[in-house]
Amino acid sequence: MKKHQGIIFSSLLVCLVLVFVLDIATGSVHVPLVEVVKALTGRLSHDNGWYDIVVIFRLPKAICATAAGAGLAVSGLMMQTLFRNPLAGPSVLGITSGASLGVALVVLGTGVGVRGAGLLSGLVGLDGNLLMVAASAIGAALVLLLVLLVARLVENIMTVLIVGILGGFAISSVVSVLIHFSRPEMVQAYLAWTFGSFGSVTWRQIWIFVPVVALPLLASMLLGKPLNGLLLGDAYARSMGVSHWRLRLLVLFLTAMMVGSVTAFCGPVGFIGIAVPHLSRAALDSSDHRSVMPATVFAGAIVALLADLVAQLPGCQAVLPLNAVTALIGSPVIIWFILKRQMADAFPA
């Protein structure tokens, strides 16, 4: 590993710890950093006035943001490599829309004649949280399968991107129909979910959410070399002994698990999956997935925590929609990347 990359990874780790602590300390009620450190090291008494705020409410939110940001960022990185398109990502290719449709069928089900998510949960043997994760992951996987099928039938990768975008619009139309025939309270619950939030995940849900995201995330970390071969083309990947379609199916499964789980628990959080991989490549000045992948994990977690910090509006009772904040962060990154490529093409070195 290059020396400057070691410095970057050390800086990312320090930044992640600092942002994690700040995310717990800030909010409508300011918590002294000393009390936060005591809570994280297990030295905060249960009788202390800060205990409920730090340990019960804010710590699971910070853990959720860390896992969700890392999962979305790595999913975006693998999608950009899979389709060899710098603007590919879970939301652009319709994966998030598919996950949203799965959740909409569960949340809005009582409004369209289905007997309700509670009864459905009993029928399939899952509680509400696991049912939402399963529905979201299945929706994401089905959309990915369709996009992958189109990618096999056509040679132009931009066609795949266009199909993914149009497919996302079609799925959104189905969700609109569900909303039209649903009861107002169901619609309100679904719309609140679409705004995105890391703060709705409780400790009980964390024990489900983190493993479901962490396991495919760890598996993705082992795909650095195969993804490097895929980035250079299918023929080159085959010359390295990489099974092209087997790798695509594995990437499909891992991405669906991460995106589906994050969407189920946190809502359809956008832009992180598209913007963070570009930040990682630019910081490392490399496209080697063996180094870009772990950097993307750290950067994704940091960006998600920063977005949560801004959304909380420290010192105020109001909370901004998470998707509004991530769009404010992600849009300038994407615009910068497009302009950088245009300038590089216009003024080659």
N, C-alpha and C positions, 0 to 999 in steps of 0.2 A: 504494500500500500504506500502511495506517495505521502511525503511528509505533510503537504498541505491538506491532504484528505484526512490525515490523523488529527490535525488541528480543527478541521471542520467538524468531524464527529465529536470531538471533545466539547466544542462550542455548542453543538446541538444538544448534547446531553445536559450541559449546564443550563442552557436556555430552557429545556424541557422541565427540569426540576424547578427553576425559578417561576416559570409560567404556571406550573401545577400548583405551587404554593400560593401564588398571587390569585389564582382563580378561586381558591378556597377562602382567601382572606377578604376578597372584595365582594360587594353586593349591596343590597338594601341596608344591611347592618354590617358595619366594618368590624372585622375581627383582627386583633393585634397579631402580628406575625409570630410573636413568641408563643401565643396560645395555639396557633396553627402547627408550629413545630412540635409543641408538646403533644398535640393530638396525633400527629403522624408518627411520633416515636413512642406512643402508648403511655405518656406521662400525664395525660389530661384526665382529671378525676371526673367520674360520672356526675358528681354533684356540682361541678363547675358550670357556670352559666353559659359558657361557650360550647359545651359538649354537644348539645343537640344540634346547634347550628353547624358546627364543623363536621362531626362524625356522622350524624344521622342524615343530614340534608345535603351538605356541600361536597363531602368526600365521594359519595357514589356518583355525583354529577361530574366531578373532575375525572374520575376513573372512566366513566362512560364516554366523556369527550375524548380522552386519550385513546381508548380502544377504537372508537368510531372514526376518529381522524386518521389513525394508522390504517385501518381496514379500507376506508374509502380511497385513500391516497395510493395504496398498493394496488387496489382494484383498477384505478385509473391508469397506473403505470403498465399493468399487464394488458389492458385493453388497447392502449396506444401501441404497445409492442405487437400484439396479436394482429391488429389491422394495419400496422405500420402507418398510422395517422396521428399526427401530434394533437389533433383536436378531438380525438376519440375519448370517450369516458362513459361511465354508467348512465348518466342522465341523457347525454347526447344520443346514444345508441338505443334509447328506449328501455334500458334495463330497470331504471328507477321507476319508470311508468308502469312496467309490468309488476314490479313489487308493490306499487301503490294500488294497482287493481286488485291484487290478492288481498291486501288489507281492507280495501273498500268493500269487497264482497263479504268480509267478516263483520266490519263495523257497521256497514249500511244494510246488512242482510235483513235485519228486522223491518226495514222500511220497504222491502220489495217482495214481501210475502214469505220469506224464509222464516223459520220459527225462532231464529235468534242465535247469536254467537254462543250464548250459554248452553243451549240445548245441543248445538253443533259440537261444542267442546266435549260434552259428555258422550256424544255418539262416537267420536274419534279417539276418545281416551286421553285428550290433552287438556291442560288448563288454558285459560285465555291467552296468556303470554306465549306459550309454546305454539298454540294454534296460529297466532299472528305471525310468528317467526316462520312456521311451515308454509303458510299461505303466501307470505312475502317472498320467501326463497323460491317457491315453485313458480310464482309469477315472473320473477327475475330470470329463472332458468329457462322458461318457455320462450321468453323474448330473445334471450341469448341464442337459443337453439335456432330460432327463425333467422336471426342475423347471420349466424354461422352458416346456415344452409344457403342463404343468398350469397355469402362470401365464396362458397364453393361453386356456385353456378355462374357467377360473373367474375371477370378479371379486373375490372376497374374498381379500386377500393373506394373511390368517391361515391360510386353507386350504392355500395353497402352503407355508407354514412347517410346518404339521402333516404334509403329505405328505412334505416333505423329511426331517423327523425320523423318521417311520415308515420311509421308504426307507432311512435310515441304519441303523435297527435290522435291517431285512431283509438289507442287505448284510453287516452284522456277523454275522448268522446263517450266511450262506454261508461267511464266513471261519472261523467256528467249526466248520463241517462239514469244511473243508479241514484245520484243525488236528487234528480227531479222527482223520483217516485219514493223517496225516503222521508221519514218523519223529521221535523225541524231539529229535534234534539240530537238525532243521529247525524244529521248534516253538520250541526255545530261541532260535534265531537270529531268528525272526520276533518273538517276544515282546520280546527285547532291542531290536529295531528300533522296536517300538511305544512304548517308554518315551521315545523322542526323545533326540537328542544332536547337538550341533554339533561334537563332537570327533572324530567318525569320518571326517570328510572330509579327504582328503590333498591335497597340492599338485597331484597329477595330476588329482584329481577337481574341484578348485577351477576349473581351466581349462575344465571342462565346465559346472559348476554356475553360476558367476557369469554367464556370457553368457546362459544359458538363462533366468535370472531377470531380469537387467538389461535385456535387449531388450524384453520385454513391460512391464517397469516403466517404461522410458522412453516407450514408446508410450502407456501409461496417463496419463502426465503431460500428454499432448497432448489429453486428453479432458475437460479441466476445464469448458469452456463447454457442450459437449453434455450432460455429466452434470448440470450446473446446470439445463438445460432439462428433462431427464428427471425430476429431483427435483421439479419443479413440476407434473408430470403429462404424460401422453402427448400430449394436445391442445396444450398449451403448447409441448412439444418440436417438434411438427409445424409450429406457427406460426413457430418459429425456423429452419425448414428442416432440422431434424434427422430423419433417417430412423430411425424408432423401432426397427424390427426389425433393421435393419442395425447400429445401435448396440448392441442387445442381443447380437447374434451376436459382435460385436467384443469386448464385455465378457466374454462367455462364453469366447472363445478365450484372451484375455489372462489371465483368472482361472485357467483350467484349466492353462495353461502354468506360471504361478507356483506355484500350490498343488500341482500334480502334481510339479514339480521339487523343491520344498522337502520334500514328503512322501517322495519317493523317497530323497533323500540324508540327511534329518534325522529322518525318522519323522513321524507325525501330530501335529505341534505344535499345541496348542490355545490358545484364549483370546486370543492376540495379535490375530488378525483381528477379533475382536468388540470388545475393550476399547480398543485404541489409537485407532481413529477417534473414539470419544467423547472421549478425552483431548485429541485435536487440536482438535476443534470447541469444547470447553470452554475450552481455552487461548487460542484465537483469537477466541472469541465470534462465530463466523461459520460458515455452511454453504457458503460459496463454495468450490467445489472448486479453483479456481485458486490459492487459498492453503492450503486444508485438505489438498490432495493432497501438496504438498512437505513440509508439517508432519508429515503421517502417515508419510512416508518416514523422516524423522529420528527421530520418536518410536518407530516400530516397531523401528528398528535399536537405539535406546537401550534399549528394554524387553527386547529379545532378549539384548543384551549383559549387562544387569543380571540377567536370569534365569540366564544361563550363569555369572555370577559367584557367585550364590547356590548354584547346583547344584554348583559345584566345592568348596564348603566350604573356603575358604582355610586352609591349614595341616594339612589332614586328607587321608588317602588315599581316603576314601569319596567317591563322587559320587552326588548325588541324581538321580532321574529328572527329566528336563527338564520333562515334562508336569506333574509335581507342583508344580514351582516356578511355571510359567506360570499354573496354576490358582490358586495362592495370590495371584498378582499380579492376574490378570484378574477373579476372582470379586468382590472388593470393588469394583472399578470398575463392573461391571455392576449390582451391588446398589445402589451409590451413584446410578447413573443412573436406575434404576427408582424409587427413593425420591424422587429429585429431581423426576421427572415427576409422581409422585403428589402431592407437596407443592405443586407448581405448579398442578395441577388443583384441589386442595382449597382453596388460598389464592391465587387469581389476583390479579395486581397491579392 
